[in-house]
Structures are given as C-alpha cells and as structure tokens.
Amino acid sequence: METVRFEKLDELSFRTSESYKALRTNVRFCGSDTKVIALTSTVPNEGKSSVSFNLARCFAEDHKTVCFVDADIRKSVIVARYERDREVPGLTHFLTNQVRLSDVICIVEEIPDLYMIFTGAVAPNPSELLGSERFAGMIKVLRDKFDYVIIDCPPLGSVIDAALVAERADGVILVVESDNVSYRFVQKSKEQLDKSGCRILGAVLNKVPVQSGKGYYGKYYGKYYGKYYGKYYGSYYGSYYGNEEEAESQEEDSESEDEDEDEDEDREELDPQDQQEEWYPQDQEEWSSQEQQVGWNPQAQQFSGYTDK
C-alpha cells in the first residue's frame, strides 16, 4: 500500500463536524451488518462527494478502519478537490486486471485509519466495470478487511452506475440539495434504487442555508414555540389576569371604602382608652401565648403564616 497526502484538506467547522457525527450515529443505528454504504444523488453538484468523504473521515476519527472507494469513474472530483501529492493506480486499473487490489488501496497520511481507492484512468465502459464480478469480489474482500466501506457513486439521475453499485452494498444514502431538485425527480431516483433491491438507509439534506448564529433547530423551535406559546400565554394570561386584576381592584376599592366606614363608626363609639386596649393590649403574657399558637405579630398587624400545633 502506498501513502498519499492531500494538499487541500481543511478542518471542518464545529457545526459541520457535529452534523457528520449525527450522520455517523444514524448509520450505526442501522445495524452492525451495515458495513458497505453507497452514497449517490439525483443530479450533479449536490455535494455527494463531500458528504461521502467526510462521512468516511468521521468514521476514521472514531478509530474505525474505513475504506473510501471513489466509484465516480465518469467525473471524479475527489482528486481535484483535495489534490493528492502523487499519482497512484486506481479502481479502473484493478477492474481491468492491470494491478492487484493491494496496489490500489492507499493510506491517507493526515487521517489515521482512513484508506482510499481512487478512480484511476477514465474508462469508456464504467457501467460494465462496476457491474462485473471482479467489482463484486473486491467489495467482498473490503467488507472482511475493514469496519466500513464508503462508496461514492455517480448521480443516479444521469447514469445507472449507482444502481449497479447499490446491488453490492448493504445500504444506500441519497444526498439531496436543499431547494434545488424537484420532489418528483428525487422520487424517480428512489424508485430506481428500490428496483436494485438495495436498502435505502435514508437521505441527507445538503446545503441548507443557515443564518449566522442561528442553527436549524434553534430557528425552527424558537420561531414555533415563541410564536405559539407567546401568543397563547400572552393572550390567555393577559386577558385573564388583566380582567381579574381589574375586577379585584374594583372589589378591593369597594371593600376598603366599606371597611373604612365601618371602622370610623366603631371608633366613634369607643373612647381613646378602649381604642388603645383594642389595638395594644396591656396583658403581654396572654398575647405571648397567642403568638406562639397562631403566629400573630402585633407590630405588623398580620399573621406570619406559622402555627405551632
């Protein structure tokens, strides 16, 4: 095996890295027997190659041995995007019986546990090569040797290559660009994958526009709950407590006026000494025992809420 080094291998942002970790976890939930995973899209430029490579990279960072197979023989973008430092034989060389399998598996220097098989030279018959028994035997060997095998396939809406690869895989993931492909076109790609008999693991919505400082869930839940609960509780409690407070204030005003009138009438009947005895009793021992029983505070003129039973 030869070792290659990429000249343009950038670090993923925190948000992007977390998204691929979530995708990696979802793939694991598909079962331990799901080891060979093919990724395709409906049309070109939906980002399937980036999703495929970063998914393999994410598995390798989790200390899983991963082999990334670039099966987009017609138009590969991996080499041009990451710029490998040397020329190595690729998939077409092995499928045409020019080299051995060990000669096309390369070790990525920057990412431990990540191995790659590049496309190799452009072939005039990629569908025949991907549908051959030699390709099926290669997948069988890779399944036994590595923990995961990630295969980057051509777009399914243009050629049939992805369906041929899906027959040899344990599952397929469909990458869909946000606000770019029609629903019917994606449905046709799904129907084509169903005909191949391969299990569809799911779909990845790619290139989702996200505002700065706001995540997808933060924007969604903030808008939903803020609008719903703010409107609901604002209108409910505002109208309820607003009317209740207004009614209570009116009742309190009327009650206070009645109490003031009753109190004035009672005070007129009492002499100053009786008023003093009513509000400030002279028998402190009797009131001390009452304070312990009911928590009455003669200075604050109110109950403290504590009772000692």
C-alpha positions in Angstrom: 0.0 0.0 0.0 1.2 3.5 -0.9 0.8 6.5 1.3 -0.8 9.7 -0.1 -1.0 13.2 1.3 -3.7 15.7 0.5 -2.6 19.3 -0.2 -6.1 20.8 0.5 -7.6 19.1 3.4 -9.2 21.7 5.6 -10.6 21.2 9.1 -14.3 21.0 9.4 -16.2 23.7 11.4 -17.8 22.8 14.6 -21.3 22.9 13.2 -20.4 20.8 10.2 -18.4 18.3 12.3 -21.4 17.8 14.6 -23.7 17.2 11.6 -21.4 14.4 10.3 -21.2 12.9 13.8 -25.0 12.8 13.9 -25.0 11.1 10.4 -22.4 8.6 11.6 -24.5 7.8 14.7 -27.6 7.3 12.5 -25.7 4.9 10.2 -24.6 2.9 13.3 -28.3 2.6 14.3 -29.0 0.8 11.0 -27.3 -2.3 12.4 -23.9 -3.9 12.8 -24.4 -5.7 9.5 -24.5 -2.4 7.6 -20.8 -2.1 6.6 -20.8 -1.3 2.9 -22.6 2.0 2.3 -23.1 3.7 -1.1 -23.9 7.4 -1.5 -25.5 8.9 -4.5 -27.5 11.9 -5.6 -30.1 12.8 -8.2 -28.2 15.4 -10.2 -24.5 16.6 -10.2 -23.2 19.2 -7.8 -25.5 18.3 -4.9 -22.4 17.6 -2.7 -22.5 13.8 -2.5 -18.7 13.5 -2.9 -18.1 15.9 0.1 -20.7 14.1 2.2 -19.2 10.7 1.3 -15.6 11.7 2.0 -16.4 13.5 5.3 -18.6 10.6 6.5 -15.6 8.2 5.9 -13.4 10.7 7.6 -15.7 10.9 10.6 -15.7 7.1 11.0 -11.9 7.1 10.8 -11.7 9.7 13.5 -13.8 7.4 15.7 -11.0 4.8 15.4 -12.8 2.7 12.8 -10.9 1.3 9.8 -12.6 2.8 6.8 -12.0 2.3 3.0 -13.3 5.1 0.8 -14.0 3.9 -2.8 -14.3 6.6 -5.4 -16.6 4.9 -7.9 -17.5 8.0 -9.8 -15.4 6.9 -12.8 -17.1 9.2 -15.3 -16.3 12.5 -13.4 -14.5 12.3 -10.1 -14.0 15.4 -8.1 -12.0 14.0 -5.2 -8.6 14.3 -6.7 -9.2 17.8 -8.0 -10.7 19.0 -4.7 -8.1 17.7 -2.3 -5.1 17.5 -4.6 -3.1 14.3 -3.8 0.6 14.6 -3.9 1.3 11.7 -6.3 -0.2 9.6 -9.0 -1.4 6.1 -8.0 -3.3 3.4 -9.8 -7.0 3.4 -9.1 -10.2 1.4 -9.4 -10.2 1.1 -13.2 -6.8 -0.3 -13.2 -7.9 -3.1 -10.8 -11.2 -3.8 -12.6 -9.3 -4.2 -16.0 -7.0 -6.7 -14.3 -3.9 -4.5 -14.6 -2.9 -4.4 -10.9 -3.7 -6.2 -7.7 -6.1 -4.9 -5.1 -3.4 -4.2 -2.6 -1.8 -1.9 -5.2 -4.8 0.4 -5.4 -5.5 0.8 -1.7 -3.8 3.9 -0.4 -3.1 5.1 3.2 -4.1 8.7 3.9 -1.3 10.3 5.8 -3.3 13.1 7.5 -6.2 10.8 8.7 -5.2 7.6 10.5 -7.4 4.5 9.8 -8.6 6.0 6.5 -7.8 4.2 3.3 -8.8 5.2 -0.2 -9.2 3.7 -3.6 -9.2 6.4 -6.3 -10.9 6.1 -9.7 -7.9 5.7 -11.8 -7.9 6.4 -15.5 -11.1 7.3 -17.3 -12.7 4.2 -18.8 -15.1 4.1 -21.8 -17.3 1.5 -20.2 -17.8 2.3 -16.5 -21.2 0.6 -16.2 -19.7 -2.7 -17.4 -16.8 -2.4 -14.9 -19.0 -1.6 -11.9 -21.4 -4.4 -12.8 -18.6 -7.0 -13.2 -17.9 -9.9 -10.9 -14.5 -8.5 -10.2 -16.0 -5.5 -8.6 -18.3 -7.7 -6.6 -15.3 -9.8 -5.4 -13.5 -6.6 -4.4 -16.4 -5.4 -2.3 -16.5 -8.8 -0.6 -12.8 -8.6 0.3 -13.1 -5.0 1.6 -16.1 -6.0 3.8 -14.0 -8.6 5.5 -10.9 -6.3 5.9 -12.4 -3.0 7.0 -15.0 -1.9 9.5 -16.8 0.3 7.0 -16.6 0.7 3.2 -17.9 4.1 1.9 -18.6 4.2 -1.9 -19.0 7.5 -3.7 -21.3 6.8 -6.7 -22.2 8.9 -9.8 -25.6 10.8 -9.8 -28.5 8.4 -10.3 -30.5 10.8 -12.4 -27.8 10.8 -15.2 -26.5 7.3 -15.4 -27.3 3.9 -14.0 -23.9 3.3 -12.3 -25.2 4.0 -8.8 -27.9 1.3 -9.1 -25.2 -1.3 -10.1 -23.1 -0.4 -7.1 -26.1 -0.4 -4.8 -26.7 -4.1 -5.6 -23.4 -4.9 -3.9 -23.9 -2.6 -0.9 -25.6 -3.1 2.4 -27.4 0.2 2.2 -27.5 3.4 0.2 -27.9 7.1 1.3 -29.4 9.6 -1.1 -27.9 13.1 -0.9 -30.4 15.9 -1.8 -29.5 19.5 -2.2 -31.9 21.9 -0.5 -34.2 23.9 -2.8 -32.5 22.6 -6.0 -34.1 19.3 -7.0 -37.8 18.7 -7.5 -39.7 16.2 -5.4 -40.7 14.1 -8.5 -37.1 13.8 -9.7 -36.0 12.6 -6.2 -38.9 10.1 -6.2 -37.7 8.7 -9.5 -34.2 8.2 -8.1 -35.7 6.4 -5.1 -37.8 4.1 -7.3 -34.6 3.2 -9.3 -32.9 2.3 -6.1 -35.8 0.2 -5.0 -35.6 -1.8 -8.2 -31.9 -2.6 -7.4 -33.1 -4.3 -4.2 -30.8 -2.3 -2.0 -32.0 -1.0 1.3 -32.3 2.8 1.4 -30.9 3.9 4.7 -32.1 7.5 4.4 -31.5 10.8 2.8 -29.2 13.7 3.6 -30.5 17.2 3.1 -27.4 19.1 2.0 -26.5 22.8 1.5 -29.2 24.0 3.9 -29.0 27.8 4.3 -28.3 28.7 7.9 -28.2 32.2 9.3 -25.2 33.3 11.3 -25.5 32.5 14.9 -28.7 30.5 14.4 -28.9 26.8 13.9 -31.7 25.0 12.1 -33.4 23.7 15.3 -32.8 27.0 17.1 -34.5 28.9 14.3 -37.3 26.4 14.0 -38.1 25.8 17.6 -37.6 29.4 18.5 -40.0 30.6 15.9 -42.5 27.9 16.6 -42.6 28.0 20.4 -42.1 31.7 20.6 -45.0 32.4 18.3 -47.3 29.7 19.7 -46.7 30.0 23.4 -46.1 33.7 23.3 -49.4 34.3 21.6 -51.2 31.7 23.7 -50.0 32.6 27.1 -49.8 36.3 26.3 -53.4 36.4 25.2 -54.7 34.0 27.9 -52.9 35.3 30.9 -53.1 38.9 29.7 -56.8 38.8 29.3 -57.4 36.6 32.3 -55.2 38.3 34.8 -55.9 41.7 33.3 -59.7 41.3 33.8 -59.2 39.6 37.1 -56.9 42.3 38.5 -59.2 44.9 37.3 -62.2 43.2 39.0 -60.2 42.6 42.1 -59.0 46.2 42.2 -62.6 47.3 41.9 -63.7 44.9 44.7 -60.8 46.0 46.9 -61.7 49.6 46.5 -65.3 49.0 47.4 -64.4 46.7 50.3 -61.8 49.3 51.6 -64.4 52.0 51.5 -66.9 49.8 53.4 -64.2 48.9 56.0 -63.2 52.5 56.4 -66.8 53.5 57.0 -67.4 50.6 59.5 -64.1 51.3 61.3 -64.9 55.0 61.6 -68.3 54.1 63.1 -66.8 51.7 65.5 -64.1 54.2 66.6 -66.7 56.8 67.2 -68.4 54.5 69.7 -65.2 53.8 71.6 -63.3 56.1 73.8 -59.5 56.6 73.4 -58.7 54.2 76.2 -60.8 51.5 74.7 -59.1 52.0 71.3 -55.7 51.6 72.9 -56.9 48.4 74.7 -58.2 47.1 71.4 -55.1 47.7 69.4 -52.3 47.4 72.0 -53.5 45.1 74.9 -51.8 45.5 78.2 -51.7 41.8 79.1 -48.4 40.9 77.3 -48.2 37.4 78.7 -51.6 36.5 77.3 -50.6 37.8 73.8 -47.2 36.0 74.0 -49.1 32.7 74.4 -51.3 33.6 71.5 -48.3 34.5 69.3 -46.9 31.0 69.9 -50.2 29.4 68.9 -51.3 31.3 65.8 -48.2 33.4 64.9 -49.7 36.8 65.4 -47.4 39.8 65.2 -49.0 42.8 67.0 -46.4 45.2 65.5 -47.0 44.2 61.9 -50.7 43.7 62.4 -50.8 40.5 60.4 -50.4 36.7 60.6 -47.0 35.3 59.9 -48.4 32.1 58.5 -46.8 29.9 61.1 -48.8 27.8 63.5 -47.3 25.7 66.3 -49.6 22.8 66.9 
